[in-house]
Amino acid sequence: MIKIKRIISIVLIIVLISAQFPIASAAESIDISEFSIGERFGADETNDDSCDSLYDDGADGEDTFWTEKDLRSEPDEAEGVEPQEEPLHYSTETSLIPSPEILYGVMAEDNSYIEIYFNMGVYAAGLEPLTLSNFRSKFYSNEGNFFNVIPTALTKIDGTEVLGGEDALRLFFEMGGEPTGKETIEIKPSGGLSIFNLNGDAMESGQSTGQIKLGATVQSIISMEMAVDNSYVDVTFNMGVYGDSNRLEPVTKDDFVLAFMQNGGSATSVVIKDITRVDGTTLQGGETELRFNLNIMGSPNGDEAVEIWAAIQSVYSPSGIAMSHYRSSGQIKLSPPKPELISIELASDNSYLDITFNTGVYGDWYLNEDKPCGIDPVKIWNFRVFFTGGGADSEFGWMSSVKKDDYSVESKAGELKGGERTIRIFLDIKGVPTGEEYIIFKADGIFNKKGVLYDPVVEDTYIKMNALTLGFELPWLEWNNRYIDLNFTSGVYGSIDCTTPVAIEDFTLIYDKNDGLTENVIIEAVTQPDSVDIAKATPLIGGEKTVRAFLKLSNPSAGQGETIEIKPADGSSIWNGAGIPMDENRTTKKINLFASRPGIISYKLARDNSYIDLHFNFGV
């Protein structure tokens, strides 16, 4: 019996060879004895058939899985035991017959089966007909609906029983869900030893039909694209849409509902004006792409959004089924306006410029599906700053960084992410402006979210710099009058050469008793503002913008009109870093003392623990 099978195999091989090669002349005749059919079924060749190589972990696609149910029968593997090697033998000699391959797959219109086409007739091991266990399928949701796919049967193309040697098969399956048209299925061999040709050559496990898209069975909106000028939004459906169940009429604007979300934007309302084809022509019915022309009240800034869905029993599929009222387009934001510079503000100390646009801006752009989009934050090179006028010491400066406008201190300001409307440009200015200097500003290479380029202003923008005269900013008095924090417009020194810090003698304190009880108030010490304890506060080193002046009251304050006022001792006692003195007439203005409250300022425990000395801020 074995010899008969072998003879049949030899005859079949000869037939296949004859079909692939022209009949040779006597001088060129092929000696079939040079080719060994061998013991093709039952070899020692090993193939990687592990679960790692057969089943995808889903890394190449979201919501993907290989179906295992009814596809493979490997109880040993399922129980964690190495699968037993099949008693197959393969020749290592060269064959004139190519290896079997999957050419392509075709999905049925109703998604009930996939037709798989091969480059030759294919078999299971031992020339047996193929079954479901010889295949595996992979499902990709592709942001569509996620559901299970269960293969149920394998037949010939005509639906009859598989006998072996077919070059096309039909794989039937069931789906638990409603495809939107985004989902795909891929069919592969179940392993490297599952599908063979007549010669016993195995199909490689990587052979595939490729991803085959399922046909949509339920109407849905699959994409939206807002016009750059917000005049319309193009909506794409997964199948043609009609305005009636008989599929005779096109849809109208009354068949849809549009919701407007202001989201703090400047536009106040959006309504559908009419619906056309995307080329602007009149609808006929059955279109998959619709253009919703919009009427917008106000000027959108890009924060606003709209959402569209079908009105109840209003939009119908090609099969006359009404689109669900709950199938929404999802929100899509209105397009931002073309970037425009709307304001430039200079900090009072000239330390930064706040540049504000009418929309969020980006420093670059890219093509997303052939549509431009803004990307990456603006950079320092998107701006140009020049200084002019005034004295020589105030003409030189440059930009040091571009940051968010969340802090006035450069080191604390946040990094830009892209899409900010206000950009803070920190400046490094050498010298002390007198108020006669100007900053010349320009911006370029800036885009909005839609990749629309900012048009630079042709004329130069001039910003007048602030004169940096030294003065007091808002002081802060401690609730029990122990100290007052003196805040200055810039760091202060006790000498013109900026080598010494300020001292007590550089200040004058003016006290007014009025109807109070305190007879006198003096400055006891000036320190850095890092401790409420005069003994622990850090000494000044020079250049501090805040100086803590500890106060000494002759007796408690009643809080009945007592005031203090602090000023420079004279016109040459307090200096800024540029060597400019503080005017002796600048003061903190009058500050009312609080009603004094008794408080413990220190304590000391006796060595023998027999008593504790408490020191109060005044007599109690």
Secondary structure, DSSP 8 states (H G I E B T S, - for coil): -HHHHHHHHHHHHHHHHHHHS----GGG---GGGS---S-SS--------HHHHS--STTSTTEEEE-TTT---HHHHTTS-----S-----S--SS----EEEEEE-TTSSEEEEEEEEEEB-GGG----GGGEEEEEE-TTS----EEEEEEEETTS----S-EEEEEEEEEESS---S--EEEEEESSTTS-B-TT--B--TT-----EE----S--EEEEEE-TTSSEEEEEEEEEEBSSTTS-S---GGGEEEEEE-TT-S--EEEEEEEE-TTS----S-EEEEEEEEEEES---S--EEEEEE-TTT-B-TTS-B--TT-B---EE-------EEEEEE-TTSSEEEEEEEEEEBSEEEEETTEEEEES---GGGEEEEEESS-GGGSEEEEEEEE-TT-SSTTTS----S-EEEEEEEEEEES---S--EEEEEE-S-B-TT--B----SS-EEEE-------B---EE-TTSSEEEEEEEEEEESSTTS-S---GGGEEEEEE-TTSS---EEEEEEE-SS-SSTTTS----S-EEEEEEEEEESS---SSS-EEEEEESSTTS-EETTS-B--TT-----EE-------EEEEEE-TTSS-EEEEESS--
